[in-house]
Amino acid sequence: MASVACIGECMVELRQAQGGHSTGSSAAQGQGGGLYSRGFGGDTLNTAVYLARLEVKVDYLTALGDDALSDEMMAAWNAEGVGTRRVVRLPGKLPGLYMIQLDAKGERQFFHWRDSAAARQLMSLPETDELLNSLMSYDIVYLSAITLSIYDAPGRERLFAAIKRARLLGTRFVFDTNFRARGWPDRDVAREVFATAFAAADIVLTSTEDLLALYPGESHEQLMARIPSPELVFRLAEPVSLLRFPGATHEVRAEPMTKPVVDTTAAGDSFAAAYIAARLAGSEPVEAAQAGHRLASLVICYPGAIIPGYAMPPKKRHRPATSRQATK
């Protein structure tokens, strides 16, 4: 069975309650009189949950504290089928926290408290070598620019070196850009790290929103030319993806929305999960992008990053995946 390692950070999530579902959620009264729901979220964790729901074997690689909230996170991930054997628990540490505010159109504004979060230490622990050596046992290693932003430069170098070793044994590296300026000391550092990730990645998932923030004023063609990866999925502002893979380029358009957009949280994360799951199941890139658009279009009709399990689309049967071969 093909397997995926997702690397990143899960944080405590606070959002104004809208009657939606959030993995491991509860509610609390804010001082302003509003009701806030508490759940857990993070870009790569969201992708891991959706991968598990799409019946992909997935482990989450991160560090947590030894507190009650970290215990709840672990229980929630296990309940979703996300593997936790690669999670390091750090005594006395805590997970990060973020708050989401939504406007009338469902667009998000984030506020973070994460500078001392346990996950930031993952690349500098006694257990780090063992974790990084485990990457070569997976068919795909998936991480985002947010993942890379929480580590210092030596930590990123250590991670990239491990990914390069794993790729020599057939592991595929999928990089999702997910650029958030606040996570980087400046854009020059981000551009340098992105260039390293682009050069190492087998598949890059990106968007105009991410790349134009780093390379303002460039055309789609110029942006795509910056990415040497053999397989590229470039999501445009409208619900269209440009695909480039060996021997072909394609445009894939999402089906028209039939329900109103409620919350765009995890649109890209769910797209990534459906795309990866489809590729592992033997689908070609065009079919995988169609699957990504379908799931993302569904996810944005619900509040929160993780939609209720009953709202997931019917499972589609694909050709059986052969470990280490399905995405090649």
C-alpha positions as CSV (number, residue, x, y, z in Angstrom):
1,M,0.0,0.0,0.0
2,A,1.4,3.4,-1.0
3,S,2.2,5.7,1.9
4,V,2.6,9.5,2.5
5,A,4.6,11.4,5.1
6,C,3.2,14.8,5.8
7,I,5.5,17.2,7.7
8,G,4.4,20.3,9.4
9,E,2.7,21.9,12.3
10,C,-0.8,21.5,13.8
11,M,-2.0,24.4,16.0
12,V,-5.0,25.1,18.3
13,E,-7.6,26.9,16.2
14,L,-10.1,29.5,17.5
15,R,-12.8,30.7,15.2
16,Q,-16.2,32.4,15.6
17,A,-18.6,29.6,15.8
18,Q,-20.8,29.1,12.7
19,G,-22.3,25.8,13.6
20,G,-19.6,23.9,11.6
21,H,-17.4,21.0,12.3
22,S,-13.8,21.1,13.4
23,T,-11.7,18.1,14.2
24,G,-11.7,17.8,18.0
25,S,-13.8,20.9,18.4
26,S,-15.4,22.5,21.5
27,A,-16.8,26.0,22.2
28,A,-16.0,28.8,24.6
29,Q,-17.6,32.2,25.2
30,G,-15.4,35.2,24.2
31,Q,-15.2,38.4,26.2
32,G,-16.9,40.2,23.4
33,G,-20.0,38.0,23.8
34,G,-19.3,35.9,20.7
35,L,-19.2,32.1,20.8
36,Y,-15.8,30.7,19.6
37,S,-15.2,27.1,18.6
38,R,-11.9,25.5,19.4
39,G,-10.4,22.9,17.1
40,F,-7.1,21.9,15.6
41,G,-5.7,22.9,12.2
42,G,-2.7,23.4,10.0
43,D,-2.2,23.2,6.3
44,T,-0.3,19.9,6.1
45,L,-2.4,18.4,8.9
46,N,-5.5,19.3,6.9
47,T,-4.0,17.5,3.9
48,A,-3.1,14.5,6.0
49,V,-6.7,14.2,7.3
50,Y,-8.2,14.4,3.8
51,L,-5.6,11.8,2.5
52,A,-6.7,9.4,5.3
53,R,-10.3,10.0,4.4
54,L,-9.4,9.1,0.8
55,E,-7.9,5.8,2.1
56,V,-4.3,6.7,1.7
57,K,-1.9,5.5,4.4
58,V,-0.5,8.7,5.9
59,D,1.7,9.6,8.9
60,Y,2.1,13.1,10.3
61,L,5.6,14.2,11.3
62,T,5.7,16.9,13.9
63,A,6.5,17.8,17.5
64,L,3.9,18.4,20.3
65,G,4.0,19.1,24.0
66,D,3.0,16.9,26.9
67,D,-0.1,19.0,27.7
68,A,-3.8,18.1,27.5
69,L,-4.3,19.9,24.2
70,S,-1.5,17.9,22.6
71,D,-3.2,14.8,23.9
72,E,-6.4,15.9,22.3
73,M,-4.7,16.5,19.0
74,M,-3.2,13.0,19.0
75,A,-6.6,11.5,19.7
76,A,-8.2,13.5,17.0
77,W,-5.6,12.5,14.4
78,N,-5.9,8.8,15.4
79,A,-9.7,9.0,15.1
80,E,-9.3,10.3,11.5
81,G,-6.8,7.5,10.6
82,V,-3.7,9.7,10.5
83,G,-0.7,7.9,11.8
84,T,1.0,9.4,14.9
85,R,4.1,7.1,15.2
86,R,6.3,9.9,14.0
87,V,5.1,12.5,16.5
88,V,7.7,13.6,19.1
89,R,6.4,14.7,22.5
90,L,8.4,17.4,24.2
91,P,8.0,17.9,28.0
92,G,7.0,21.4,29.0
93,K,6.2,22.5,25.5
94,L,2.9,23.6,24.0
95,P,1.4,23.7,20.5
96,G,0.9,27.0,18.7
97,L,-2.4,28.8,18.5
98,Y,-4.2,30.8,15.7
99,M,-7.5,32.6,15.4
100,I,-9.5,33.0,12.2
101,Q,-11.8,35.8,11.3
102,L,-14.0,35.6,8.2
103,D,-15.5,38.4,6.1
104,A,-18.9,38.2,4.4
105,K,-17.4,36.4,1.4
106,G,-15.7,33.7,3.5
107,E,-12.2,35.1,3.1
108,R,-9.9,34.6,6.1
109,Q,-7.7,36.8,8.3
110,F,-5.3,34.9,10.6
111,F,-3.8,35.8,13.9
112,H,-1.0,33.6,15.2
113,W,0.7,32.8,18.5
114,R,3.4,30.2,17.6
115,D,6.9,31.5,18.3
116,S,7.6,28.9,21.0
117,A,5.5,26.1,19.6
118,A,6.9,22.6,20.0
119,A,6.8,21.9,16.2
120,R,9.5,24.5,15.5
121,Q,12.1,22.3,17.2
122,L,11.5,19.2,15.1
123,M,14.7,19.6,13.1
124,S,17.0,20.0,16.1
125,L,16.0,17.2,18.4
126,P,17.8,13.9,19.5
127,E,15.1,12.1,17.5
128,T,15.5,14.1,14.4
129,D,18.0,11.8,12.6
130,E,15.6,8.8,13.1
131,L,12.7,10.8,11.8
132,L,14.5,12.0,8.7
133,N,15.9,8.5,8.0
134,S,12.3,7.3,8.0
135,L,11.4,9.4,5.0
136,M,13.0,6.9,2.6
137,S,10.3,4.4,3.6
138,Y,7.5,6.5,2.2
139,D,6.3,6.8,-1.4
140,I,5.7,10.5,-1.1
141,V,7.0,13.2,1.3
142,Y,4.6,16.1,1.4
143,L,5.3,19.5,3.0
144,S,4.6,23.2,2.4
145,A,6.3,26.5,2.5
146,I,4.7,27.0,5.9
147,T,6.5,23.9,7.1
148,L,9.8,25.3,5.9
149,S,9.1,28.7,7.5
150,I,9.0,27.3,11.0
151,Y,12.5,25.9,10.9
152,D,15.8,27.8,11.0
153,A,18.2,27.6,8.1
154,P,20.2,24.7,9.5
155,G,17.0,22.8,10.1
156,R,15.8,23.4,6.5
157,E,19.2,22.2,5.2
158,R,19.0,19.1,7.3
159,L,15.5,18.4,5.9
160,F,16.4,19.0,2.3
161,A,19.4,16.7,2.6
162,A,17.2,13.9,4.0
163,I,14.7,14.4,1.2
164,K,17.4,14.1,-1.4
165,R,18.6,10.9,0.1
166,A,15.1,9.5,0.1
167,R,14.6,10.4,-3.5
168,L,17.6,8.3,-4.5
169,L,15.6,5.3,-3.2
170,G,12.4,6.2,-5.1
171,T,10.6,8.5,-2.7
172,R,8.8,11.4,-4.4
173,F,8.8,14.9,-3.0
174,V,5.6,17.0,-3.3
175,F,6.0,20.7,-2.4
176,D,3.0,22.9,-1.8
177,T,3.9,26.6,-1.9
178,N,1.4,28.0,0.6
179,F,3.3,31.3,1.0
180,R,2.6,33.4,4.1
181,A,4.8,36.4,4.3
182,R,4.5,36.7,8.1
183,G,6.3,33.4,8.5
184,W,9.5,34.6,6.8
185,P,12.1,37.2,7.9
186,D,11.9,38.7,4.4
187,R,11.0,37.8,0.8
188,D,14.6,37.3,-0.3
189,V,15.0,34.4,2.2
190,A,11.7,33.0,1.1
191,R,12.7,33.1,-2.6
192,E,16.0,31.4,-1.9
193,V,14.2,28.6,0.0
194,F,11.5,28.3,-2.7
195,A,14.2,27.9,-5.3
196,T,15.8,25.0,-3.4
197,A,12.4,23.3,-2.9
198,F,11.5,23.8,-6.6
199,A,14.8,22.2,-7.7
200,A,14.2,19.2,-5.4
201,A,10.5,18.6,-5.9
202,D,9.0,15.9,-8.2
203,I,5.6,17.6,-8.0
204,V,4.9,21.3,-7.2
205,L,1.4,22.5,-6.2
206,T,1.2,26.3,-6.4
207,S,-1.0,29.2,-7.2
208,T,-1.0,32.7,-8.6
209,E,-1.7,34.0,-5.1
210,D,1.4,32.5,-3.7
211,L,3.8,33.2,-6.5
212,L,2.7,36.8,-7.3
213,A,3.3,37.6,-3.6
214,L,7.0,36.6,-4.2
215,Y,7.4,37.6,-7.8
216,P,5.0,40.6,-8.3
217,G,4.2,41.6,-11.9
218,E,5.3,38.4,-13.6
219,S,3.2,36.6,-16.1
220,H,1.9,33.1,-15.7
221,E,4.6,31.9,-18.2
222,Q,7.3,33.6,-16.3
223,L,6.2,32.2,-13.0
224,M,5.9,28.7,-14.3
225,A,9.4,29.0,-15.9
226,R,10.8,29.5,-12.4
227,I,9.8,25.9,-11.5
228,P,12.0,23.2,-13.0
229,S,10.0,20.3,-11.3
230,P,8.8,17.7,-13.8
231,E,5.2,17.9,-12.6
232,L,3.6,21.3,-11.9
233,V,0.0,22.2,-10.9
234,F,-0.5,26.0,-11.1
235,R,-3.9,27.1,-9.7
236,L,-5.1,30.4,-11.1
237,A,-7.2,33.0,-9.2
238,E,-10.3,31.7,-11.0
239,P,-11.1,27.9,-10.6
240,V,-8.7,26.8,-13.3
241,S,-5.4,24.9,-13.0
242,L,-2.6,24.9,-15.5
243,L,-0.8,21.6,-15.6
244,R,2.7,20.9,-16.9
245,F,4.1,17.4,-17.0
246,P,6.5,15.6,-19.3
247,G,5.3,15.8,-22.8
248,A,2.2,17.9,-22.2
249,T,0.5,21.0,-20.8
250,H,-3.2,21.1,-20.0
251,E,-5.8,23.5,-18.6
252,V,-8.3,22.0,-16.1
253,R,-11.3,23.9,-15.2
254,A,-13.4,23.3,-12.0
255,E,-17.1,22.5,-12.4
256,P,-19.4,25.5,-11.7
257,M,-20.3,25.9,-8.0
258,T,-23.9,24.9,-7.1
259,K,-23.7,26.0,-3.5
260,P,-22.5,29.3,-1.9
261,V,-18.9,29.7,-0.7
262,V,-18.9,29.7,3.1
263,D,-15.2,29.4,4.1
264,T,-12.2,29.1,1.9
265,T,-10.1,27.5,4.7
266,A,-8.3,24.3,3.5
267,A,-9.3,24.7,-0.2
268,G,-5.7,24.3,-1.3
269,D,-5.0,21.7,1.4
270,S,-7.9,19.5,0.3
271,F,-7.0,20.0,-3.4
272,A,-3.5,18.7,-2.6
273,A,-4.9,15.6,-0.8
274,A,-7.2,14.7,-3.6
275,Y,-4.5,15.3,-6.2
276,I,-2.0,13.1,-4.4
277,A,-4.5,10.4,-3.7
278,A,-5.5,10.2,-7.3
279,R,-1.9,10.1,-8.5
280,L,-1.1,7.3,-6.0
281,A,-4.1,5.4,-7.3
282,G,-2.8,5.5,-10.9
283,S,-4.7,8.6,-12.3
284,E,-2.9,10.8,-14.8
285,P,-2.3,14.5,-13.8
286,V,-5.4,15.8,-15.6
287,E,-7.8,13.4,-13.8
288,A,-6.0,14.1,-10.5
289,A,-6.5,17.8,-10.9
290,Q,-10.2,17.3,-11.6
291,A,-10.4,15.3,-8.4
292,G,-8.6,18.1,-6.6
293,H,-11.1,20.7,-7.8
294,R,-14.1,18.5,-6.9
295,L,-13.0,18.1,-3.3
296,A,-11.9,21.7,-2.8
297,S,-15.2,22.9,-4.3
298,L,-17.0,20.9,-1.7
299,V,-14.8,21.9,1.3
300,I,-15.4,25.6,0.8
301,C,-19.1,25.1,1.2
302,Y,-18.6,24.3,4.9
303,P,-17.1,26.3,7.8
304,G,-13.8,25.2,9.1
305,A,-10.9,23.3,7.6
306,I,-12.2,19.8,8.1
307,I,-15.7,19.1,6.8
308,P,-18.0,16.5,8.4
309,G,-17.2,13.0,7.4
310,Y,-20.7,12.4,5.9
311,A,-20.1,15.3,3.5
312,M,-17.1,13.7,1.8
313,P,-17.7,12.7,-1.8
314,P,-18.4,9.1,-2.8
315,K,-15.2,7.1,-3.1
316,K,-14.1,6.6,-6.7
317,R,-12.4,3.3,-7.6
318,H,-9.0,3.8,-9.3
319,R,-6.5,1.4,-10.7
320,P,-4.6,-0.3,-7.9
321,A,-1.5,1.6,-6.9
322,T,1.9,0.0,-6.9
323,S,4.1,1.3,-4.2
324,R,6.8,3.8,-5.5
325,Q,5.4,3.5,-9.0
326,A,2.0,5.2,-9.0
327,T,3.2,8.8,-9.4
328,K,6.0,8.1,-11.9
